[in-house]
Amino acid sequence: MADAPRQTLPLPDYDELPLGTLEHRIRALDTDALEQLMTYERAHAHRTAVIQLLDNRIQQVAAGSALSGGDPAAGPERAHARAGSKVSPATSPEPRSAPPHGNPDQPGRPKGNR
């Protein structure tokens, strides 16, 4: 297979994917798509860990491993925006000093000006 242009890869954001994400995204790809990524990887970045990952997945698919569902080109799900912290000065506990050595039940006292 000739060197594939970046725009025609099965994973459009392939170059920016971290190894852990790439590992999950390639599970939906067939052997032809995996071979296309392997050719691109060897011609460009030639990252050993990625080549091993792709080679292992090609062997798994050739041995009959099922492809996962889902769209491999879809980006990661976004977490819902948080509404803000429930912690406020009104809900914070009173500050206190650490207990003295030897007696955890006795509250500590400030050291004063030394």
Number of C-alpha atoms within 10 A of each C-alpha: 8 8 13 14 8 14 10 9 16 18 21 15 14 18 13 9 13 10 12 9 13 19 14 11 21 23 21 17 23 17 17 12 16 21 16 17 24 20 17 21 20 14 12 11 11 13 11 11 10 20 17 12 16 22 14 12 20 22 12 15 16 12 9 8 12 13 14 14 9 11 12 18 15 11 12 9 6 6 6 6 6 6 6 6 6 7 8 8 7 7 8 9 8 7 6 10 10 12 13 12 8 7 9 10 8 11 11 14 11 8 7 5 4 3
